[in-house]
Amino acid sequence: MTLFRDEKTPVFVYDDGGTVKGYVFCRLLHQDSGSLQRLDTLYIDDLCIDSQSRGMGIDKVLCSALVDRLCHKAFMVNMTGPSYRVKETQNIFKKL
């Protein structure tokens, strides 16, 4: 499978004794920022946890592993707050 061999689409798996309990698919984009520094952006495409394993902190383990592996010698920007996409969708449904 090409997806698993591509450095730009890393996949992290939580394995508990041979049973996959969760995984996260990512996409790493390298962009020229127009300055002397390269701009790298990591998008999380999919974070899935087995329904019977939810609430056990597997999502935090996967995200910590992802950050440790991909953000070495980098800084993170934590983007929290309301989603503009969700807000826009809600506004559309209000108009209907």
SEMAR-188118 format. One record per residue: x, y, z of N, C-alpha, C in turn; residue in three letters. Coordinates in steps of 0.001 Angstrom, whole numbers, plus 500000, padded with zeros to 6 digits. Layout:
REM SEMAR-188118
XYZXYZXYZAla...
REM end
This chain:
REM SEMAR-188118
500839498822500000500000500000500000500887501245500000Met500690502081499044501500503282498880501329504237500057Thr500133504322500605499851505242501708500815505031502866Leu501108503802503200501949503498504348503431503694504078Phe503805503868502842505217504065502491505568505533502263Arg504589506401502260504808507809501963505089508583503257Asp506240509244503341506605510025504522505659511199504759Glu504975511636503720504081512784503851502704512406504386Lys502434511116504510501149510669505056501395509628506158Thr501974510076507285502259509116508351500979508561508982Pro501061507317509421499957506641510092500494506138511431Val499804506471512508500165506003513838499076505065514325Phe499490503924514871498552502886515287498773502567516758Val497674502445517516497733501993518899497407500507518894Tyr498403499706519232498286498250519198498327497736520629Asp497322496985521033497265496415522373497318494892522267Asp498521494349522293498692492904522230498224492285520924Gly498453492969519826498060492447518515496689492904518053Gly495988493653518889494674494186518522494777495690518332Thr494380496184517175494406497620516906493232498267517637Val493569499192518538492540499903519315492267501302518773Lys493209501832517961493022503154517391494120503483516410Gly493857504495515588494858504947514623494592506394514253Tyr495617507041513719495493508406513239496235508513511907Val495544509060510912496120509340509602496456510825509546Phe497612511139509011498049512528508930498500512865507520Cys498624514139507271499179514625506013500142515756506351Arg501374515626505896502403516623506153502678517388504876Leu502466518701504914502683519550503738503883520453503971Leu504766520492503012505921521383503037505634522515502046His505705523753502545505405524903501697506536525918501786Gln506745526621500697507698527723500695506966528935501231Asp507421529478502350506722530594502989507093531941502405Ser508001531955501456508411533227500874509538533880501656Gly509906533302502774511040533817503537512128532750503533Ser513080532887504389514174531932504426513800530631505136Leu512642530608505791512222529419506522511163528649505746Gln511233527340505864510224526488505248509026526389506190Arg507851526353505643506625526258506433506068524848506287Leu506064524093507371505522522742507378504210522746508145Asp503210522094507588501896522029508214501463520576508305Thr500966520194509456500482518840509684498967518879509821Leu498285518115508998496831517986509076496497516586509555Tyr495611516492510522495131515180510964493888514873510138Ile494010513850509273492898513467508410491862512645509144Asp492317511713509979491406510779510618491981510313511939Asp491212510398512991491578509855514295490445508942514714Leu490705507655514727489658506665515015490061505816516211Cys489110505635517125489301504805518306488201503752518317Ile488572502508518603487615501430518714486527501823519722Asp485277501546519398484154502001520234484244501475521673Ser484762500283521872484866499731523214486103500233523964Gln486972500950523271488205501451523888488166502956524122Ser487039503573523864486940505025524055486932505366525539Arg487456506532525847487530506980527232488746506450527975Gly489630505769527283490820505192527911492071506024527647Met491929507161526956493063508045526689493915507644525498Gly493395506749524662494159506304523496494390507455522527Ile493417508350522399493574509507521520494741510376521965Asp494907510559523262496019511366523777497353510686523518Lys497384509365523656498614508611523394499014508752521931Val498041508590521027498321508703519595498798510105519232Leu498115511120519754498498512502519426499851512860520023Cys500151512360521208501468512607521811502567511962520987Ser502329510747520525503321510068519684503529510826518385Ala502440511317517827502504512082516582503338513350516776Leu503056514084517841503788515323518119505262515025518375Val505535514002519182506924513643519479507702513304518212Asp507080512553517319507773512065516132507929513138515065Arg506903513952514856506902514866513718507313516291514044Leu507246516683515294507506518084515635508813518278516372Cys509745517358516190511061517504516799511717518772516250His512197519609517141512823520891516776511855521797516025Lys510628521837516483509612522683515855508760523309516949Ala507844524157516574506901524711517536505487524449517023Phe504557524397517952503166524125517591502317525355517844Met501313525524517024500306526551517222499021525820517547Val498534525989518766497318525318519195496119526142518738Asn495339525590517849494186526308517301492926525781517967Met492426526552518911491208526171519606490167527249519377Thr488965526921519701487889527882519528486833527344518591Gly485853528169518284484752527700517437485218527429516012Pro484632526420515421484940526070514031484126526964513104Ser484806527655512208484089528513511269483269527692510281Tyr483756526491509946483019525625509041481697525202509673Arg481732524821510963480514524424511662479581525630511795Val480140526776512132479335527993512283478641528349510971Lys479382528264509871478812528569508558477704527582508195Glu477922526308508492476902525288508212475653525538509045Thr475814525899510306474672526191511164473895527385510634Gln474607528404510162473936529590509590473126529217508342Asn473654528321507527472919527888506335471636527183506723Ile471712526286507741470520525553508146469503526471508816Phe469940527519509483469021528472510099468206529197509035Lys468824529433507868468154530150506790467123529307506076Lys467233527981506200466301527079505500464953527007506128Leu
REM end
